[in-house]
Amino acid sequence: MLPLLDDFLLNLQTNNYSQETVYNYERDLKVFQNFLEELRVEFNQVDKRTLLNYKAYLVSQDRRTSEFIPGVKIDAVRLSSFSINRMLSSIRSYLKFLIEMDYKSPISPDMVKLVKTEKKHPRVGEFKQITKLIEFPTKFEKKELVALRNRAMLETLFSTGMRISELVNLKKNQIDTTGRIFIRGKGKKERFVYLTDRAQKHLKGYLLVRGDSESPYLFLPSRGKNINKKDKKISPNYLEERVKRYREFLGLNVPITVHGIRHAFATYLAESGANPVAIQILLGHESLDTTTRYVNASDKYAERIFRQYHPLKK
């Protein structure tokens, strides 16, 4: 067992980390704990070689599928470098906590080196593709309530650029009469985002058909037991799956995801001349550098800039 693991998680909670963040740390550290158990390595025996083997374990496609927390599995697929680095960063933070608590750590946190991340060519769906995807629930879904709800969710996503976690947790009382939405997002940072007239229209249409409910949440499941209970809300996995299905039916060759819609929101604002600082505020980023990396100019836009500004274009 990893020593003081419960204390580490408690420390995160008392420092006002979100439940989702605490859960991610717990999951990542349980993976490491399971790895040590399989190798029959005690925590106080962990060294540089152990970390090297752990990296190889994470990179490998042959690692065994195991349950580390009920309902959570690591599938035998190649993890991205970003996922691997997140898991390594969890170990680093945990080791720092042990040192702060005067517990003898077998290795220094600085010994936990991150892996090199792959650089992918940024791909953002063309505006017409994004529009088709957003409008598709109206044509695809057979049940009127599901069609209206899913259309309203996608319209809200593209209108506001909010995260999927912010969308599924969105409550009716967060929206004022002008379409302004108060968000308490990642890291519990607060900001306002805004609904377009078009998004407000589709949201009102959905609410009119949905009717009243005990639940404070805006988007509710349409089936299952006790769907009107206060704790019921849309699953992020459900929306991810529906977007994937819409994309497949439309035959879109760009892998547009729910998170990709957020990227598209930022990209098209930037292409239209929006101030980067304003985009940073709308996205809820702490650093402008994050926003700069986040906004992916489309190939079409890059070509237009090239043809407009190249010194020997004629």
C-alpha positions as CSV (number, residue, x, y, z in Angstrom):
1,M,0.0,0.0,0.0
2,L,1.1,3.6,-0.7
3,P,1.7,5.2,2.7
4,L,-0.4,8.2,3.7
5,L,-2.5,7.9,0.5
6,D,-5.7,8.7,2.2
7,D,-4.0,11.7,3.9
8,F,-2.8,12.9,0.5
9,L,-6.3,12.8,-1.0
10,L,-7.7,14.5,2.1
11,N,-5.1,17.2,1.7
12,L,-6.3,17.8,-1.8
13,Q,-9.9,18.1,-0.6
14,T,-9.0,20.5,2.2
15,N,-7.1,22.7,-0.4
16,N,-10.3,23.0,-2.3
17,Y,-9.5,20.8,-5.2
18,S,-12.6,19.6,-7.2
19,Q,-14.0,16.1,-6.6
20,E,-13.0,15.2,-10.2
21,T,-9.4,16.2,-9.6
22,V,-9.2,14.3,-6.4
23,Y,-10.7,11.2,-8.1
24,N,-8.1,11.5,-10.9
25,Y,-5.2,11.5,-8.4
26,E,-6.7,8.6,-6.6
27,R,-7.1,6.6,-9.8
28,D,-3.6,7.3,-11.1
29,L,-2.0,6.4,-7.8
30,K,-4.0,3.2,-7.5
31,V,-2.6,2.2,-10.9
32,F,1.0,2.8,-9.6
33,Q,0.1,0.9,-6.4
34,N,-1.2,-2.1,-8.4
35,F,2.0,-2.0,-10.5
36,L,4.2,-2.3,-7.4
37,E,2.1,-5.1,-6.1
38,E,2.4,-7.1,-9.3
39,L,6.2,-6.7,-9.2
40,R,6.2,-7.4,-5.4
41,V,8.1,-4.2,-4.8
42,E,7.6,-2.4,-1.5
43,F,7.1,1.3,-1.7
44,N,10.3,1.9,0.3
45,Q,12.2,0.0,-2.4
46,V,11.1,2.2,-5.3
47,D,14.1,3.6,-7.2
48,K,14.9,5.0,-10.7
49,R,14.8,1.5,-12.2
50,T,11.3,1.0,-10.8
51,L,10.2,4.3,-12.4
52,L,11.7,3.2,-15.7
53,N,9.8,-0.1,-15.6
54,Y,6.6,1.8,-14.7
55,K,7.0,4.1,-17.8
56,A,7.5,1.0,-19.9
57,Y,4.4,-0.5,-18.4
58,L,2.3,2.5,-19.2
59,V,3.6,2.8,-22.7
60,S,3.1,-0.9,-23.5
61,Q,-0.1,-2.1,-25.3
62,D,0.3,-5.5,-23.6
63,R,-0.4,-4.5,-20.0
64,R,-3.1,-6.5,-18.4
65,T,-6.5,-5.0,-17.9
66,S,-7.1,-4.7,-14.2
67,E,-9.6,-3.0,-12.0
68,F,-7.9,-0.6,-9.6
69,I,-11.0,1.2,-8.4
70,P,-14.5,-0.3,-8.8
71,G,-15.8,0.5,-12.2
72,V,-12.5,1.9,-13.5
73,K,-10.3,0.0,-15.9
74,I,-7.2,0.7,-17.9
75,D,-7.7,-1.0,-21.3
76,A,-4.9,-2.6,-23.2
77,V,-4.5,0.3,-25.6
78,R,-1.6,2.7,-26.0
79,L,-1.9,5.6,-23.7
80,S,-1.1,9.1,-25.1
81,S,1.9,10.8,-23.8
82,F,-0.4,13.4,-22.2
83,S,-2.1,10.6,-20.2
84,I,1.2,9.1,-19.2
85,N,2.5,12.5,-18.0
86,R,-0.6,13.1,-16.0
87,M,-0.1,9.8,-14.2
88,L,3.6,10.5,-13.6
89,S,2.7,14.0,-12.3
90,S,0.4,12.4,-9.8
91,I,3.3,10.4,-8.4
92,R,5.4,13.5,-8.3
93,S,2.8,15.4,-6.3
94,Y,2.3,12.5,-3.9
95,L,6.0,12.3,-3.2
96,K,6.2,16.0,-2.5
97,F,3.4,15.6,0.0
98,L,5.2,12.8,1.8
99,I,8.3,15.0,2.2
100,E,6.1,17.9,3.4
101,M,4.7,15.5,6.0
102,D,8.2,14.5,7.1
103,Y,7.7,11.0,5.8
104,K,10.8,9.4,4.3
105,S,10.4,9.2,0.5
106,P,12.4,6.5,-1.3
107,I,13.2,8.8,-4.2
108,S,13.1,12.6,-4.8
109,P,10.0,13.9,-6.7
110,D,12.5,15.4,-9.2
111,M,13.5,11.9,-10.2
112,V,10.0,11.4,-11.8
113,K,10.8,12.6,-15.3
114,L,8.0,13.1,-17.8
115,V,8.0,11.6,-21.2
116,K,8.3,13.6,-24.4
117,T,4.9,14.5,-25.8
118,E,3.9,13.9,-29.4
119,K,3.2,17.0,-31.5
120,K,0.1,16.5,-33.6
121,H,-1.0,18.7,-36.5
122,P,-4.0,20.7,-35.1
123,R,-7.2,19.8,-36.8
124,V,-10.4,21.8,-36.3
125,G,-13.5,21.0,-38.2
126,E,-14.6,23.4,-40.9
127,F,-17.4,25.8,-39.9
128,K,-19.9,24.0,-42.1
129,Q,-18.9,20.6,-40.6
130,I,-19.4,22.0,-37.0
131,T,-22.8,23.4,-38.0
132,K,-23.9,20.2,-39.6
133,L,-23.0,18.3,-36.4
134,I,-24.8,20.7,-34.1
135,E,-28.0,20.5,-36.2
136,F,-27.9,16.8,-36.7
137,P,-29.8,15.7,-33.6
138,T,-32.9,17.3,-35.0
139,K,-32.8,15.0,-38.0
140,F,-31.3,11.9,-36.4
141,E,-33.0,11.4,-33.1
142,K,-36.5,9.8,-33.3
143,K,-37.7,11.0,-29.9
144,E,-38.6,14.7,-29.9
145,L,-37.4,15.3,-26.4
146,V,-34.0,13.7,-27.0
147,A,-33.6,15.6,-30.3
148,L,-34.4,18.9,-28.7
149,R,-32.2,18.2,-25.7
150,N,-29.2,17.1,-27.7
151,R,-29.5,19.9,-30.1
152,A,-29.8,22.4,-27.2
153,M,-26.7,20.9,-25.6
154,L,-24.6,21.2,-28.7
155,E,-25.8,24.7,-29.4
156,T,-24.9,25.7,-25.8
157,L,-21.5,24.1,-26.2
158,F,-20.6,26.0,-29.3
159,S,-22.2,29.2,-28.1
160,T,-20.3,29.3,-24.8
161,G,-17.1,27.2,-25.3
162,M,-17.7,25.6,-21.9
163,R,-16.2,22.3,-20.9
164,I,-18.3,19.1,-21.0
165,S,-18.1,18.8,-17.2
166,E,-19.5,22.4,-16.9
167,L,-22.3,21.5,-19.4
168,V,-23.6,18.4,-17.7
169,N,-23.5,20.2,-14.3
170,L,-25.2,23.3,-15.6
171,K,-28.2,24.3,-13.5
172,K,-31.2,26.4,-14.5
173,N,-30.5,29.1,-12.0
174,Q,-27.0,29.8,-13.5
175,I,-28.6,31.4,-16.6
176,D,-30.1,34.9,-16.4
177,T,-32.7,36.4,-18.7
178,T,-30.2,37.8,-21.1
179,G,-28.5,34.5,-21.7
180,R,-25.5,35.1,-19.5
181,I,-24.3,32.0,-17.7
182,F,-22.3,32.1,-14.4
183,I,-19.8,29.2,-14.4
184,R,-17.6,27.9,-11.6
185,G,-15.2,25.9,-13.6
186,K,-11.9,24.0,-13.4
187,G,-9.9,24.9,-10.3
188,K,-13.2,26.5,-9.0
189,K,-12.4,29.6,-11.0
190,E,-15.5,31.8,-11.8
191,R,-16.4,33.4,-15.1
192,F,-19.3,34.4,-17.3
193,V,-20.1,32.8,-20.7
194,Y,-22.9,33.8,-23.1
195,L,-25.6,32.2,-25.1
196,T,-26.2,33.4,-28.6
197,D,-29.8,34.2,-29.6
198,R,-29.8,31.0,-31.7
199,A,-28.7,28.9,-28.6
200,Q,-31.3,30.6,-26.4
201,K,-34.0,29.7,-28.9
202,H,-33.2,26.0,-28.9
203,L,-32.8,25.9,-25.2
204,K,-36.2,27.5,-24.7
205,G,-37.7,25.0,-27.1
206,Y,-36.2,22.1,-25.2
207,L,-37.4,23.4,-21.8
208,L,-40.9,24.0,-23.1
209,V,-41.2,20.3,-24.1
210,R,-39.3,19.0,-21.0
211,G,-41.5,20.8,-18.6
212,D,-41.0,21.2,-14.8
213,S,-38.8,18.8,-12.8
214,E,-37.5,18.4,-9.3
215,S,-34.0,18.4,-10.7
216,P,-32.0,21.7,-10.6
217,Y,-30.0,20.5,-13.6
218,L,-30.7,21.9,-17.1
219,F,-30.2,18.8,-19.2
220,L,-31.8,15.6,-17.9
221,P,-31.8,12.0,-18.9
222,S,-34.9,11.0,-20.9
223,R,-35.1,7.4,-19.6
224,G,-34.3,5.2,-16.7
225,K,-35.8,5.0,-13.2
226,N,-36.5,8.1,-11.2
227,I,-35.3,10.4,-14.0
228,N,-36.8,13.4,-12.2
229,K,-34.7,12.9,-9.0
230,K,-32.6,15.9,-8.0
231,D,-29.3,14.1,-8.5
232,K,-30.0,12.9,-12.1
233,K,-28.1,14.6,-14.9
234,I,-26.7,13.7,-18.3
235,S,-23.5,11.5,-18.4
236,P,-20.5,13.0,-20.2
237,N,-20.0,9.5,-21.7
238,Y,-23.4,9.7,-23.3
239,L,-22.8,13.0,-25.0
240,E,-19.3,11.8,-26.2
241,E,-20.9,8.7,-27.7
242,R,-23.7,10.7,-29.4
243,V,-21.3,13.2,-31.0
244,K,-19.2,10.3,-32.2
245,R,-22.2,8.7,-33.8
246,Y,-23.4,11.9,-35.4
247,R,-20.0,12.4,-36.9
248,E,-20.0,8.8,-38.3
249,F,-23.4,9.2,-39.9
250,L,-22.4,12.5,-41.4
251,G,-19.2,11.0,-42.7
252,L,-17.0,13.8,-41.3
253,N,-13.3,13.1,-41.8
254,V,-12.2,15.4,-39.0
255,P,-12.4,13.8,-35.6
256,I,-14.8,16.3,-34.1
257,T,-15.4,15.6,-30.4
258,V,-17.2,17.4,-27.6
259,H,-13.9,18.9,-26.6
260,G,-13.2,19.7,-30.2
261,I,-16.3,21.9,-30.3
262,R,-14.7,23.9,-27.5
263,H,-11.5,24.2,-29.6
264,A,-13.6,25.3,-32.6
265,F,-15.4,27.9,-30.5
266,A,-12.0,29.5,-29.6
267,T,-10.6,29.1,-33.1
268,Y,-13.4,30.8,-34.9
269,L,-13.5,33.7,-32.5
270,A,-9.8,34.2,-33.1
271,E,-10.2,34.0,-36.8
272,S,-12.9,36.6,-36.6
273,G,-10.4,39.0,-34.9
274,A,-11.4,38.4,-31.2
275,N,-8.9,39.6,-28.6
276,P,-6.9,36.7,-27.2
277,V,-7.5,38.0,-23.6
278,A,-11.2,37.9,-24.2
279,I,-11.0,34.3,-25.4
280,Q,-8.9,33.5,-22.4
281,I,-11.6,34.8,-20.1
282,L,-14.4,33.0,-21.9
283,L,-12.5,29.7,-21.8
284,G,-11.6,30.0,-18.2
285,H,-7.9,29.7,-18.7
286,E,-5.5,31.0,-16.0
287,S,-2.7,31.6,-18.4
288,L,-2.8,33.4,-21.8
289,D,-0.1,30.9,-22.9
290,T,-2.6,28.1,-22.5
291,T,-5.1,29.9,-24.6
292,T,-2.5,30.6,-27.3
293,R,-1.7,26.9,-27.5
294,Y,-5.4,26.0,-27.3
295,V,-6.5,28.1,-30.3
296,N,-5.8,26.0,-33.4
297,A,-6.0,28.0,-36.6
298,S,-7.6,26.0,-39.4
299,D,-5.7,25.1,-42.5
300,K,-8.1,27.1,-44.5
301,Y,-7.4,30.2,-42.4
302,A,-3.6,29.6,-42.6
303,E,-3.9,29.4,-46.4
304,R,-5.9,32.7,-46.5
305,I,-3.2,34.5,-44.4
306,F,-0.5,33.1,-46.6
307,R,-2.1,34.3,-49.9
308,Q,-2.9,37.7,-48.4
309,Y,0.4,38.5,-46.8
310,H,3.2,36.7,-48.7
311,P,5.7,39.4,-50.0
312,L,6.0,37.7,-53.4
313,K,2.4,36.7,-53.9
314,K,2.3,38.3,-57.4
